């Protein structure tokens, strides 16, 4: 009965930790509080009807990676004022069934504002979705291979501390990445240097075993903290879009 209660307590702390990690990551990435980067661009179309249709299509673009905003829209070929407005956003102008005024290419290049021209609405929205998706930071995923609860603390004979743990799920292994999680969130991350079960050095500890983990650079663990052992999994993302100061036609 006691073990079941402790396991439930452990699961709640892990969940709280992951929520803390997500909040910390989001708030550090975007000071506006949305937690996502922004793609803000100028839209120029050949007619008012096109502006309305394209705007409605852009509003339906599903992007969980970035906030998509049209900061200004208008009718006619792309001109100098559009470049100035684009500079207040992401330095991007999207043109639908329009062209650019003569002699504007040099200014686009000098002011590093990219213009992308389209003749089909779905190609415009697909391109905007792709660009927005590329703005998300590179994502690192991980596989949790084991978790434990700190049940005792000991001073190491040498530098550092030994945390006594009871393995609750999976396994802990020497050389693997691990983190210590307090009630306020993660407080330490490193690699398991060595482990002992009683006086014997071991390479691995599994569910139900009690093991001591040597930590050389951290001495603020507390009884009740959670230890997670994990394997990083790197998720590849497309290169982030950056304005090139060019005119690009999307056929």
N, C-alpha and C positions, 0 to 999 in steps of 0.2 A: 504494500500500500504506500509506504514511504517513497519507494523508488518511483512509482507511478506519479506521485505528486511532484517529485523533483523533475521528472522528465517533462511534465506539462509546463512547469516553471521555466525550464530550459527553452522549450519551444517558444514561449512568449518572449523571452529575452532575445532570441535569434530574430524573431519577427520584428521586434522593436529596433534591433540593430540595423536590419536591412532598410527599414523605414528611415532611420537616421542617416544612413549612407546616401539614400536617394535624395533626401531633403538637402543634405550638405552639398552634394554634387550639383543639384539644380540651382541652389541659391548662389553658389560660387560662380556659376556660368553666366547668369543673367541677372543683373541688378534690378531689373524691372519686376522680377518676381514671377514671370511666366515660366521660367526654367528652361526656355528654349531660345535658340538664336532667331534672328528676324531676317526675312527676305522682303525688302521694301523696294518697289520698282515703279517706274513711270510707264503708263500705258498710252499708246497713240494708235488710233484706228482710222479707217477711211470714212466712217459715218457714225452718227449718233446711235443708230441701231446696232452697229457693230460694237461700239463701246459698251452698250447695255448687255449684249449677248456675251461678249468676252468677260466682262466683269462678273456676270452671273456664273459663268463656267469656272472662273478662278476662285470664286467664293466656295465652290463645291470641291475644290482640290483637297484631298485628304492627306495631310502631312502632320504626323505626330512629332517630326523632328524639328520643325521650325514654324514660326508664325509668318504667314504670307499676307502682305498688305500692299494694295495699290495706293501710293501716296498722291498720285495725280493722274487723271485721265483726260484725254482730249481728242479732237478730230484734226486730221491733217498730217502732213509730213513732219518728221522729227526735226526740231530746230534748236537754237541756242538756249532758249529758256528751258527746254526739256532737260538739257544737259545740266544746267544749274540746279534744277529740282532733283535730278537723279543723284547729285552729289550729297544731298541731305539724307539719302537713304543708302541703299546697297550699291550704288553706282551702276544701275542696270535700267535700260529702257527696252520695253517690249513693244514692237510695232506690228500691227495686224493689217495686212494689205495696204501698207504705206511704204514710203521710201524715206531717205534722209535728204535734207536740203543740200545743194551743191556746196562744196568747200567745208563741210562740217567734220569730215574724217580727221583732219589735223587736230581740231579742238577735242574730239573724243579721245584721241590718243594722248594729247597733252594733259587732259584732266582725268584720264584713266576711267572713262565711263564706257561700258560695253553696251552695244545695241544689237538686239537679236530680232530678226524680221521673220514673220510667219505669214502663210496664206491659208492655213487650216487651223481652226480653233483647237481641235484635240491635240495637235502637235505643239501648240503654244502651252496648253495646260500640262501636257506630259513633260515638256521641257522645264516648266516652272516647278513641277513636282520633283523632278530629278535634281534640279539645282538646290531646292530647299532641303531635300534629303541629304545632299552632300555636305551641308553646313553643320550637321550634327557632329559632335566630337567623336573621335574614335572610341569604339566601345570595347571594353574588355569584359568577357564573361568568365564564369568560373564554375567548377564542379566541387561541391562540398563533399569531401571524402570521409570526414569524421568530426565529431564534436564531443566536448567534455566539459565538466564543471570543476572549477578550482575548489578543492576541499582543504588544502593546507599550504603553508608557505614556509620555506626554509632558506637560510642564508647559505650560499655556496662557499665551499672552502676557498675557492678562488673568486675572482670578480664575478658579480652577478647574483642571481637568485635561482632557487629551484622551486617551481610551482608543482604542488601535488595535485593530481587530477584524477577524477573518475571518468572513464570513457563511457559516454551515454549512447552514442550511435557511431557506426562505421569504425574507422581506425585512425590512429595517429602514427606517423612514421618519421624517422630521422631523415632530414634533408628536404622535407616537404614544407610548403608555405603554410603559415598559420597566423591567426590573429587572436588577440585577447579583447573581449567585449565586456565593458562594464554596463551598468544601468544607464549611463549617459551616452553609450555608443562605443565604437572601437577606440582602444587606447594604445594599441601596439600591434605591429605587424612585422614578421620576420620569418626566418627559417629555423626549424627545429635542429638544434646543434647536437643534442644527445638526450637519451632517455634511460631511466633506470626503474626497474621493478624490484623493490627492496634494494639489495646490493648489486644486483645483476644488470649490466648494461644490455639494453635491448634495442632492436631496430624498429620494432612495431608493437603497438598496444591496441587491443581490440575491445569491443563492447564488454563492459563488466569489469575490466581490469583497472587497477589503480597504478598510476605511473608518475614518476617525477620528471619534469622537463626542465632542462638547464637553459637559463636566459642570461646572457652576459651584459646586455645593454639596457635593461629595464628592471625596475624594482618597485613598481607601484601597483602590481596586481593585488587583488583582494579576494578573500574567500567569497565564493558565490559568483565570481566572474565566469564567463563562458569562454572556452577555447574552441576555435574552429580551425580545422585543417582543410586546405583546399588546393585545387589544381587550376591554375589560370588557363582560360581558353580565350584566345584572341580572335575576335570577330572582325574580318576585313570589311572595310567600308570604301566607297568610291572616293577618289580624291576630292577635297573640298573645292568648291567653285570660287574663283577669284576673278574680278573684272579684268579684262585684257585691253580695254580701250580700243576695241575693234568693232567692225560691223560684220555680223555673222548671219547668214541666211539659212534658215531651217526649212528645207524642202520636204 
